[in-house]
Structure formats: structure tokens, C-alpha cells
Amino acid sequence: MKTETKRESVFMQMRNGTRTGEGSFNMALAELFYKADNGNKRKLVKAFPNFFGDEVPEFEIYNDQL
């Protein structure tokens, strides 16, 4: 039986506290995400896929909505 492992994005690792010591750009990007309205959150996820991953289901942002 094959188990599927889901990789967490940099954003989710920072949010969960499993990734610390990030630089000022990543810290500012995470802070901006928290302050943004839902429409702009989707735009941030689309613009920075290396940081947010393909989707952020914890904030109801899914790949098919981008």
C-alpha cells in the first residue's frame, strides 16, 4: 500500500511553527497575506507559488479558483 505524503508550503511551515528563521521578505509576504482581503489573498498565492504552494486550503483558497 502506497502512502501519499503531502509537502507543506513554506507559508504553512511558518504558520505551523515548523520553519523558523526566515528572512525579511518571507516574513513580510506572510504578514501581507494575513492582512489582505480574500481576493488579494488569491492573487498572492497565484503570484508566489514557491512560497504558498498551489493552494492554501486552510484559508479556502483552492487551485481551481486561481
The first five atom37 places (N, CA, C, CB, O) and aatype in JSON, in Angstrom:
{
  "aatype": [12, 11, 16, 6, 16, 11, 1, 6, 15, 19, 13, 12, 5, 12, 1, 2, 7, 16, 1, 16, 7, 6, 7, 15, 13, 2, 12, 0, 10, 0, 6, 10, 13, 18, 11, 0, 3, 2, 7, 2, 11, 1, 11, 10, 19, 11, 0, 13, 14, 2, 13, 13, 7, 3, 6, 19, 14, 6, 13, 6, 9, 18, 2, 3, 5, 10],
  "atom_mask": [
    [1, 1, 1, 1, 1],
    [1, 1, 1, 1, 1],
    [1, 1, 1, 1, 1],
    [1, 1, 1, 1, 1],
    [1, 1, 1, 1, 1],
    [1, 1, 1, 1, 1],
    [1, 1, 1, 1, 1],
    [1, 1, 1, 1, 1],
    [1, 1, 1, 1, 1],
    [1, 1, 1, 1, 1],
    [1, 1, 1, 1, 1],
    [1, 1, 1, 1, 1],
    [1, 1, 1, 1, 1],
    [1, 1, 1, 1, 1],
    [1, 1, 1, 1, 1],
    [1, 1, 1, 1, 1],
    [1, 1, 1, 0, 1],
    [1, 1, 1, 1, 1],
    [1, 1, 1, 1, 1],
    [1, 1, 1, 1, 1],
    [1, 1, 1, 0, 1],
    [1, 1, 1, 1, 1],
    [1, 1, 1, 0, 1],
    [1, 1, 1, 1, 1],
    [1, 1, 1, 1, 1],
    [1, 1, 1, 1, 1],
    [1, 1, 1, 1, 1],
    [1, 1, 1, 1, 1],
    [1, 1, 1, 1, 1],
    [1, 1, 1, 1, 1],
    [1, 1, 1, 1, 1],
    [1, 1, 1, 1, 1],
    [1, 1, 1, 1, 1],
    [1, 1, 1, 1, 1],
    [1, 1, 1, 1, 1],
    [1, 1, 1, 1, 1],
    [1, 1, 1, 1, 1],
    [1, 1, 1, 1, 1],
    [1, 1, 1, 0, 1],
    [1, 1, 1, 1, 1],
    [1, 1, 1, 1, 1],
    [1, 1, 1, 1, 1],
    [1, 1, 1, 1, 1],
    [1, 1, 1, 1, 1],
    [1, 1, 1, 1, 1],
    [1, 1, 1, 1, 1],
    [1, 1, 1, 1, 1],
    [1, 1, 1, 1, 1],
    [1, 1, 1, 1, 1],
    [1, 1, 1, 1, 1],
    [1, 1, 1, 1, 1],
    [1, 1, 1, 1, 1],
    [1, 1, 1, 0, 1],
    [1, 1, 1, 1, 1],
    [1, 1, 1, 1, 1],
    [1, 1, 1, 1, 1],
    [1, 1, 1, 1, 1],
    [1, 1, 1, 1, 1],
    [1, 1, 1, 1, 1],
    [1, 1, 1, 1, 1],
    [1, 1, 1, 1, 1],
    [1, 1, 1, 1, 1],
    [1, 1, 1, 1, 1],
    [1, 1, 1, 1, 1],
    [1, 1, 1, 1, 1],
    [1, 1, 1, 1, 1]
  ],
  "atom_positions": [
    [[0.84, -1.18, 0.0], [0.0, 0.0, 0.0], [0.89, 1.24, 0.0], [-0.96, 0.0, 1.22], [1.78, 1.38, 0.84]],
    [[0.64, 2.11, -0.91], [1.43, 3.32, -1.06], [0.78, 4.46, -0.27], [1.58, 3.71, -2.55], [-0.41, 4.75, -0.45]],
    [[1.56, 5.08, 0.58], [1.04, 6.24, 1.32], [1.49, 7.5, 0.62], [1.51, 6.23, 2.8], [2.63, 7.59, 0.15]],
    [[0.61, 8.45, 0.55], [0.91, 9.7, -0.12], [1.27, 10.76, 0.91], [-0.29, 10.16, -0.98], [0.51, 11.02, 1.84]],
    [[2.42, 11.36, 0.73], [2.88, 12.4, 1.64], [2.67, 13.75, 0.99], [4.36, 12.19, 2.02], [3.1, 13.99, -0.14]],
    [[2.01, 14.63, 1.7], [1.78, 15.97, 1.18], [2.84, 16.91, 1.74], [0.35, 16.47, 1.54], [3.03, 17.0, 2.96]],
    [[3.52, 17.59, 0.85], [4.54, 18.54, 1.27], [3.87, 19.85, 1.65], [5.59, 18.77, 0.16], [2.97, 20.33, 0.97]],
    [[4.33, 20.43, 2.75], [3.8, 21.72, 3.19], [4.57, 22.84, 2.51], [3.89, 21.86, 4.73], [5.78, 22.75, 2.31]],
    [[3.86, 23.88, 2.15], [4.49, 25.05, 1.57], [5.3, 25.79, 2.64], [3.44, 26.0, 0.94], [5.13, 25.54, 3.83]],
    [[6.16, 26.68, 2.2], [6.94, 27.5, 3.12], [5.99, 28.27, 4.04], [7.87, 28.48, 2.35], [6.22, 28.36, 5.24]],
    [[4.93, 28.82, 3.47], [3.95, 29.58, 4.25], [3.35, 28.74, 5.37], [2.85, 30.12, 3.34], [3.27, 29.18, 6.51]],
    [[2.92, 27.51, 5.04], [2.29, 26.66, 6.05], [3.31, 26.21, 7.09], [1.63, 25.45, 5.4], [2.96, 26.07, 8.27]],
    [[4.54, 25.97, 6.7], [5.58, 25.62, 7.66], [5.8, 26.76, 8.64], [6.9, 25.26, 6.95], [5.96, 26.54, 9.84]],
    [[5.82, 27.99, 8.13], [5.98, 29.16, 9.0], [4.77, 29.29, 9.92], [6.18, 30.45, 8.17], [4.92, 29.57, 11.11]],
    [[3.59, 29.09, 9.38], [2.34, 29.23, 10.15], [2.27, 28.19, 11.27], [1.12, 29.1, 9.23], [1.83, 28.5, 12.37]],
    [[2.71, 26.97, 10.97], [2.66, 25.88, 11.95], [3.82, 25.91, 12.93], [2.63, 24.55, 11.25], [3.84, 25.15, 13.9]],
    [[4.8, 26.77, 12.68], [5.94, 26.87, 13.57], [7.03, 25.84, 13.33], [0.0, 0.0, 0.0], [7.95, 25.71, 14.13]],
    [[6.93, 25.1, 12.23], [7.95, 24.1, 11.93], [9.1, 24.68, 11.12], [7.34, 22.94, 11.18], [10.1, 24.0, 10.89]],
    [[8.97, 25.9, 10.7], [10.04, 26.57, 9.96], [10.26, 27.94, 10.6], [9.68, 26.71, 8.42], [9.35, 28.77, 10.64]],
    [[11.45, 28.16, 11.09], [11.77, 29.42, 11.76], [13.0, 30.05, 11.13], [11.99, 29.2, 13.27], [13.68, 29.41, 10.32]],
    [[13.27, 31.28, 11.49], [14.46, 31.97, 11.0], [14.37, 32.42, 9.56], [0.0, 0.0, 0.0], [15.4, 32.54, 8.88]],
    [[13.19, 32.68, 9.08], [13.01, 33.13, 7.7], [13.47, 34.58, 7.54], [11.54, 32.99, 7.27], [13.51, 35.35, 8.5]],
    [[13.8, 34.92, 6.32], [14.25, 36.27, 6.0], [13.12, 37.28, 6.01], [0.0, 0.0, 0.0], [11.94, 36.93, 6.14]],
    [[13.49, 38.54, 5.86], [12.51, 39.62, 5.95], [11.48, 39.58, 4.83], [13.22, 40.96, 5.94], [10.33, 39.94, 5.04]],
    [[11.88, 39.14, 3.62], [10.92, 39.08, 2.52], [9.82, 38.07, 2.81], [11.64, 38.72, 1.2], [8.64, 38.38, 2.66]],
    [[10.19, 36.88, 3.24], [9.18, 35.86, 3.54], [8.3, 36.27, 4.71], [9.86, 34.52, 3.84], [7.1, 36.01, 4.69]],
    [[8.88, 36.89, 5.7], [8.09, 37.35, 6.85], [7.09, 38.41, 6.41], [9.02, 37.92, 7.95], [5.93, 38.38, 6.83]],
    [[7.52, 39.34, 5.57], [6.63, 40.4, 5.09], [5.54, 39.83, 4.19], [7.43, 41.48, 4.34], [4.4, 40.29, 4.24]],
    [[5.89, 38.84, 3.38], [4.9, 38.23, 2.5], [3.82, 37.51, 3.3], [5.58, 37.24, 1.53], [2.64, 37.59, 2.96]],
    [[4.21, 36.82, 4.35], [3.23, 36.16, 5.22], [2.34, 37.18, 5.92], [3.95, 35.27, 6.27], [1.13, 36.99, 6.01]],
    [[2.93, 38.25, 6.41], [2.16, 39.3, 7.08], [1.18, 39.96, 6.11], [3.1, 40.36, 7.68], [0.04, 40.24, 6.47]],
    [[1.64, 40.21, 4.89], [0.77, 40.79, 3.87], [-0.41, 39.88, 3.57], [1.57, 41.06, 2.58], [-1.54, 40.35, 3.39]],
    [[-0.16, 38.58, 3.52], [-1.24, 37.62, 3.27], [-2.31, 37.71, 4.35], [-0.68, 36.2, 3.19], [-3.5, 37.72, 4.04]],
    [[-1.89, 37.77, 5.6], [-2.86, 37.84, 6.7], [-3.69, 39.12, 6.65], [-2.14, 37.75, 8.04], [-4.85, 39.12, 7.06]],
    [[-3.11, 40.21, 6.17], [-3.81, 41.5, 6.14], [-4.68, 41.67, 4.89], [-2.81, 42.62, 6.21], [-5.57, 42.53, 4.87]],
    [[-4.43, 40.88, 3.86], [-5.13, 41.05, 2.58], [-6.57, 40.53, 2.66], [-4.38, 40.31, 1.46], [-6.89, 39.66, 3.47]],
    [[-7.43, 41.09, 1.8], [-8.78, 40.55, 1.69], [-8.72, 39.27, 0.85], [-9.77, 41.6, 1.07], [-7.68, 38.95, 0.28]],
    [[-9.83, 38.55, 0.77], [-9.82, 37.24, 0.1], [-9.4, 37.31, -1.36], [-11.19, 36.62, 0.19], [-8.68, 36.43, -1.83]],
    [[-9.84, 38.32, -2.09], [-9.46, 38.45, -3.49], [-7.97, 38.63, -3.67], [0.0, 0.0, 0.0], [-7.36, 38.04, -4.56]],
    [[-7.39, 39.45, -2.82], [-5.95, 39.68, -2.91], [-5.14, 38.5, -2.37], [-5.58, 40.94, -2.16], [-4.01, 38.29, -2.81]],
    [[-5.7, 37.74, -1.45], [-5.02, 36.52, -0.99], [-4.84, 35.56, -2.15], [-5.81, 35.85, 0.17], [-3.78, 34.96, -2.31]],
    [[-5.89, 35.4, -2.95], [-5.8, 34.52, -4.12], [-4.72, 35.01, -5.09], [-7.16, 34.44, -4.84], [-3.98, 34.2, -5.66]],
    [[-4.64, 36.31, -5.29], [-3.63, 36.87, -6.18], [-2.22, 36.62, -5.66], [-3.86, 38.36, -6.38], [-1.31, 36.34, -6.43]],
    [[-2.05, 36.73, -4.34], [-0.73, 36.47, -3.75], [-0.34, 35.0, -3.93], [-0.74, 36.83, -2.25], [0.81, 34.7, -4.26]],
    [[-1.28, 34.09, -3.71], [-0.99, 32.66, -3.88], [-0.6, 32.37, -5.32], [-2.21, 31.8, -3.46], [0.32, 31.6, -5.58]],
    [[-1.3, 32.99, -6.26], [-1.0, 32.78, -7.68], [0.35, 33.39, -8.05], [-2.11, 33.38, -8.55], [1.08, 32.81, -8.86]],
    [[0.68, 34.53, -7.49], [1.93, 35.23, -7.84], [3.17, 34.59, -7.21], [1.83, 36.67, -7.42], [4.26, 34.71, -7.75]],
    [[3.01, 33.92, -6.07], [4.15, 33.35, -5.35], [3.93, 31.86, -5.05], [4.4, 34.12, -4.03], [3.82, 31.48, -3.89]],
    [[3.85, 31.02, -6.1], [3.59, 29.6, -5.87], [4.71, 28.89, -5.12], [3.36, 28.9, -7.18], [4.46, 27.89, -4.44]],
    [[5.94, 29.37, -5.23], [7.04, 28.74, -4.49], [6.92, 28.96, -2.99], [8.39, 29.28, -4.98], [7.43, 28.16, -2.21]],
    [[6.25, 30.01, -2.6], [6.08, 30.32, -1.18], [4.8, 29.7, -0.62], [6.05, 31.83, -0.97], [4.81, 29.08, 0.45]],
    [[3.69, 29.86, -1.35], [2.39, 29.41, -0.86], [2.01, 28.0, -1.31], [1.33, 30.37, -1.31], [1.12, 27.39, -0.72]],
    [[2.66, 27.48, -2.33], [2.24, 26.21, -2.9], [1.12, 26.46, -3.9], [0.0, 0.0, 0.0], [0.83, 27.6, -4.25]],
    [[0.49, 25.39, -4.34], [-0.58, 25.52, -5.33], [-1.88, 26.04, -4.76], [-0.82, 24.19, -5.98], [-2.67, 26.67, -5.46]],
    [[-2.1, 25.79, -3.49], [-3.34, 26.23, -2.85], [-3.13, 26.32, -1.35], [-4.52, 25.26, -3.18], [-2.18, 25.77, -0.8]],
    [[-4.04, 27.03, -0.69], [-3.99, 27.19, 0.76], [-5.37, 26.82, 1.29], [-3.57, 28.67, 1.19], [-6.19, 27.69, 1.58]],
    [[-5.63, 25.51, 1.43], [-6.98, 25.08, 1.82], [-7.4, 25.57, 3.2], [-7.06, 23.58, 1.79], [-8.6, 25.71, 3.47]],
    [[-6.45, 25.84, 4.08], [-6.79, 26.34, 5.41], [-7.49, 27.7, 5.34], [-5.54, 26.46, 6.26], [-8.21, 28.07, 6.26]],
    [[-7.28, 28.42, 4.25], [-7.93, 29.71, 4.04], [-8.92, 29.65, 2.87], [-6.88, 30.8, 3.78], [-9.3, 30.68, 2.31]],
    [[-9.33, 28.42, 2.52], [-10.3, 28.18, 1.46], [-9.86, 28.76, 0.12], [-11.64, 28.75, 1.84], [-10.68, 29.33, -0.62]],
    [[-8.58, 28.63, -0.2], [-8.05, 29.06, -1.49], [-7.57, 27.8, -2.2], [-6.88, 30.11, -1.33], [-6.59, 27.18, -1.8]],
    [[-8.28, 27.44, -3.27], [-8.0, 26.2, -3.99], [-7.51, 26.51, -5.39], [-9.25, 25.31, -4.04], [-7.78, 27.58, -5.94]],
    [[-6.79, 25.56, -5.96], [-6.16, 25.72, -7.26], [-7.17, 26.06, -8.36], [-5.41, 24.47, -7.63], [-6.85, 26.84, -9.26]],
    [[-8.37, 25.5, -8.3], [-9.36, 25.77, -9.35], [-9.95, 27.17, -9.27], [-10.46, 24.75, -9.26], [-10.65, 27.59, -10.19]],
    [[-9.68, 27.9, -8.2], [-10.2, 29.27, -8.04], [-9.21, 30.32, -8.53], [-10.55, 29.54, -6.59], [-9.57, 31.49, -8.69]],
    [[-7.98, 29.91, -8.77], [-6.94, 30.89, -9.12], [-6.99, 31.3, -10.55], [-5.58, 30.36, -8.82], [-6.19, 32.12, -10.99]]
  ]
}
